[in-house]
C-alpha cells in the first residue's frame, strides 16, 4: 500500500463520518428533548473523528512521493 492509497482510505472514512454527522443533525429536528444531549455528544465525537481522518489524509498526501 502506498501513502496515496492510505490517504484515500482515510479520506473515504472522513466522507462516511461526515454523512453520519449529517444524518444525526437531521435527527435533531425530530428527536425528543431527552435525546438531544446524547445526539449532540455523538455529533461532537464524530466531528473529532472526521477532523482526525482529514488531517491524517492530508499528511499522508504530502508524503505520497515517499515509499515505505
MDTraj code that builds the backbone (N, CA, C; nanometers):
import mdtraj as md
import numpy as np

residues = "UNK UNK UNK UNK UNK UNK UNK UNK UNK UNK UNK UNK UNK UNK UNK UNK UNK UNK UNK UNK UNK UNK UNK UNK UNK UNK UNK UNK UNK UNK UNK UNK UNK UNK UNK UNK UNK UNK UNK UNK UNK UNK UNK UNK UNK UNK UNK UNK UNK UNK UNK UNK UNK UNK UNK UNK UNK UNK UNK UNK UNK UNK UNK UNK UNK UNK UNK UNK".split()
xyz = np.array([
    [0.0855, -0.1174, 0.0000],
    [0.0000, 0.0000, 0.0000],
    [0.0902, 0.1238, 0.0000],
    [0.0538, 0.2207, -0.0798],
    [0.1302, 0.3453, -0.0852],
    [0.0656, 0.4492, 0.0059],
    [0.1398, 0.5570, 0.0283],
    [0.0847, 0.6655, 0.1095],
    [-0.0408, 0.7235, 0.0436],
    [-0.0389, 0.7304, -0.0877],
    [-0.1549, 0.7849, -0.1594],
    [-0.2789, 0.6985, -0.1357],
    [-0.2642, 0.5669, -0.1463],
    [-0.3777, 0.4760, -0.1227],
    [-0.4256, 0.4864, 0.0214],
    [-0.3312, 0.4961, 0.1103],
    [-0.3630, 0.5064, 0.2523],
    [-0.4384, 0.6370, 0.2795],
    [-0.3927, 0.7461, 0.2177],
    [-0.4596, 0.8757, 0.2324],
    [-0.6017, 0.8682, 0.1788],
    [-0.6219, 0.8001, 0.0662],
    [-0.7557, 0.7860, 0.0087],
    [-0.8489, 0.7098, 0.1018],
    [-0.7964, 0.6086, 0.1704],
    [-0.8795, 0.5345, 0.2661],
    [-0.9247, 0.6255, 0.3807],
    [-0.8328, 0.7064, 0.4306],
    [-0.8688, 0.7990, 0.5381],
    [-0.9702, 0.9019, 0.4892],
    [-0.9521, 0.9497, 0.3663],
    [-1.0455, 1.0470, 0.3117],
    [-1.1847, 0.9853, 0.2962],
    [-1.1903, 0.8605, 0.2482],
    [-1.3193, 0.7918, 0.2346],
    [-1.3863, 0.7744, 0.3702],
    [-1.3066, 0.7431, 0.4720],
    [-1.3615, 0.7310, 0.6075],
    [-1.4177, 0.8644, 0.6543],
    [-1.3472, 0.9727, 0.6241],
    [-1.3936, 1.1061, 0.6623],
    [-1.5271, 1.1378, 0.5955],
    [-1.5406, 1.1018, 0.4687],
    [-1.6655, 1.1269, 0.3965],
    [-1.7801, 1.0469, 0.4583],
    [-1.7533, 0.9233, 0.4953],
    [-1.8546, 0.8390, 0.5593],
    [-1.8975, 0.8993, 0.6929],
    [-1.8006, 0.9431, 0.7711],
    [-1.8303, 1.0034, 0.9015],
    [-1.9113, 1.1319, 0.8828],
    [-1.8740, 1.2117, 0.7834],
    [-1.9465, 1.3365, 0.7573],
    [-2.0928, 1.3075, 0.7227],
    [-2.1175, 1.2002, 0.6483],
    [-2.2547, 1.1617, 0.6161],
    [-2.3335, 1.1241, 0.7400],
    [-2.2679, 1.0531, 0.8317],
    [-2.3346, 1.0146, 0.9562],
    [-2.3658, 1.1381, 1.0414],
    [-2.2734, 1.2337, 1.0411],
    [-2.2970, 1.3585, 1.1149],
    [-2.4201, 1.4300, 1.0583],
    [-2.4288, 1.4331, 0.9272],
    [-2.5438, 1.4985, 0.8631],
    [-2.6745, 1.4300, 0.9030],
    [-2.6746, 1.2964, 0.9054],
    [-2.7946, 1.2222, 0.9477],
    [-2.8328, 1.2577, 1.0906],
    [-2.7325, 1.2633, 1.1786],
    [-2.7606, 1.2951, 1.3184],
    [-2.8119, 1.4375, 1.3345],
    [-2.7558, 1.5308, 1.2581],
    [-2.8043, 1.6696, 1.2654],
    [-2.9491, 1.6777, 1.2197],
    [-2.9845, 1.6010, 1.1171],
    [-3.1236, 1.5989, 1.0710],
    [-3.2153, 1.5376, 1.1770],
    [-3.1638, 1.4389, 1.2506],
    [-3.2465, 1.3746, 1.3531],
    [-3.2724, 1.4675, 1.4716],
    [-3.1892, 1.5692, 1.4879],
    [-3.2116, 1.6651, 1.5969],
    [-3.3453, 1.7371, 1.5827],
    [-3.3911, 1.7521, 1.4592],
    [-3.5157, 1.8249, 1.4343],
    [-3.6382, 1.7518, 1.4877],
    [-3.6303, 1.6195, 1.4929],
    [-3.7470, 1.5411, 1.5345],
    [-3.7245, 1.4622, 1.6638],
    [-3.6053, 1.4696, 1.7188],
    [-3.5736, 1.3900, 1.8379],
    [-3.6413, 1.4471, 1.9621],
    [-3.6789, 1.3578, 2.0528],
    [-3.7337, 1.4042, 2.1809],
    [-3.6272, 1.4833, 2.2577],
    [-3.6726, 1.5744, 2.3400],
    [-3.5836, 1.6620, 2.4141],
    [-3.4800, 1.5858, 2.4964],
    [-3.5187, 1.4745, 2.5567],
    [-3.4275, 1.3985, 2.6418],
    [-3.3144, 1.3314, 2.5631],
    [-3.3255, 1.3222, 2.4317],
    [-3.2216, 1.2610, 2.3494],
    [-3.1266, 1.3628, 2.2858],
    [-3.1587, 1.4889, 2.2950],
    [-3.0789, 1.5924, 2.2282],
    [-2.9344, 1.5968, 2.2778],
    [-2.9167, 1.5848, 2.4087],
    [-2.7817, 1.5892, 2.4650],
    [-2.6980, 1.4726, 2.4120],
    [-2.7561, 1.3541, 2.4083],
    [-2.6857, 1.2356, 2.3600],
    [-2.6505, 1.2488, 2.2114],
    [-2.7429, 1.2978, 2.1328],
    [-2.7184, 1.3141, 1.9890],
    [-2.6097, 1.4185, 1.9652],
    [-2.6148, 1.5285, 2.0394],
    [-2.5107, 1.6309, 2.0252],
    [-2.3736, 1.5781, 2.0655],
    [-2.3696, 1.4939, 2.1681],
    [-2.2428, 1.4326, 2.2089],
    [-2.1889, 1.3424, 2.0973],
    [-2.2769, 1.2653, 2.0362],
    [-2.2351, 1.1776, 1.9260],
    [-2.1855, 1.2595, 1.8067],
    [-2.2548, 1.3688, 1.7775],
    [-2.2114, 1.4565, 1.6678],
    [-2.0720, 1.5119, 1.6976],
    [-2.0520, 1.5578, 1.8187],
    [-1.9229, 1.6136, 1.8582],
    [-1.8118, 1.5088, 1.8473],
    [-1.8384, 1.3893, 1.8957],
    [-1.7386, 1.2814, 1.8884],
    [-1.7063, 1.2467, 1.7437],
    [-1.8090, 1.2355, 1.6608],
    [-1.7872, 1.2030, 1.5200],
    [-1.7136, 1.3159, 1.4481],
    [-1.7419, 1.4391, 1.4858],
    [-1.6737, 1.5518, 1.4226],
    [-1.5237, 1.5473, 1.4518],
    [-1.4876, 1.5116, 1.5745],
    [-1.3459, 1.4978, 1.6086],
    [-1.2820, 1.3852, 1.5272],
    [-1.3542, 1.2760, 1.5096],
    [-1.3037, 1.1662, 1.4273],
    [-1.2868, 1.2120, 1.2823],
    [-1.3835, 1.2879, 1.2329],
    [-1.3769, 1.3413, 1.0968],
    [-1.2521, 1.4275, 1.0792],
    [-1.2297, 1.5189, 1.1736],
    [-1.1126, 1.6056, 1.1655],
    [-0.9828, 1.5257, 1.1692],
    [-0.9769, 1.4242, 1.2555],
    [-0.8577, 1.3390, 1.2615],
    [-0.8319, 1.2713, 1.1275],
    [-0.9366, 1.2161, 1.0690],
    [-0.9221, 1.1485, 0.9393],
    [-0.8743, 1.2456, 0.8317],
    [-0.9297, 1.3659, 0.8304],
    [-0.8898, 1.4640, 0.7302],
    [-0.7440, 1.5080, 0.7491],
    [-0.7022, 1.5268, 0.8731],
    [-0.5645, 1.5678, 0.8988],
    [-0.4666, 1.4570, 0.8605],
    [-0.5004, 1.3345, 0.8942],
    [-0.4133, 1.2221, 0.8596],
    [-0.4068, 1.2058, 0.7084],
    [-0.5215, 1.2154, 0.6410],
    [-0.5233, 1.2047, 0.4946],
    [-0.4373, 1.3140, 0.4326],
    [-0.4446, 1.4335, 0.4873],
    [-0.3652, 1.5456, 0.4372],
    [-0.2153, 1.5188, 0.4552],
    [-0.1783, 1.4709, 0.5733],
    [-0.0376, 1.4405, 0.5997],
    [0.0135, 1.3288, 0.5088],
    [-0.0674, 1.2259, 0.4908],
    [-0.0266, 1.1154, 0.4047],
    [-0.0155, 1.1593, 0.2591],
    [-0.1014, 1.2506, 0.2177],
    [-0.0958, 1.3019, 0.0806],
    [0.0358, 1.3767, 0.0580],
    [0.0806, 1.4493, 0.1587],
    [0.2068, 1.5208, 0.1474],
    [0.3246, 1.4245, 0.1330],
    [0.3107, 1.3027, 0.1858],
    [0.4182, 1.2041, 0.1817],
    [0.4053, 1.1077, 0.0635],
    [0.3094, 1.1298, -0.0225],
    [0.2794, 1.0311, -0.1256],
    [0.3984, 0.9976, -0.2157],
    [0.4972, 1.0853, -0.2253],
    [0.6139, 1.0572, -0.3081],
    [0.7155, 0.9686, -0.2391],
    [0.6933, 0.9408, -0.1112],
    [0.7887, 0.8629, -0.0334],
    [0.7339, 0.7212, -0.0163],
    [0.8118, 0.6231, -0.0526],
    [0.7695, 0.4834, -0.0395],
    [0.8026, 0.4333, 0.1003],
    [0.7252, 0.3376, 0.1453],
    [0.7565, 0.2737, 0.2731],
    [0.7427, 0.1254, 0.2609],
])
top = md.Topology()
chain = top.add_chain()
for i, resn in enumerate(residues, 1):
    res = top.add_residue(resn, chain, resSeq=i)
    for name in ("N", "CA", "C"):
        top.add_atom(name, md.element.get_by_symbol(name[0]), res)
traj = md.Trajectory(xyz[None], top)
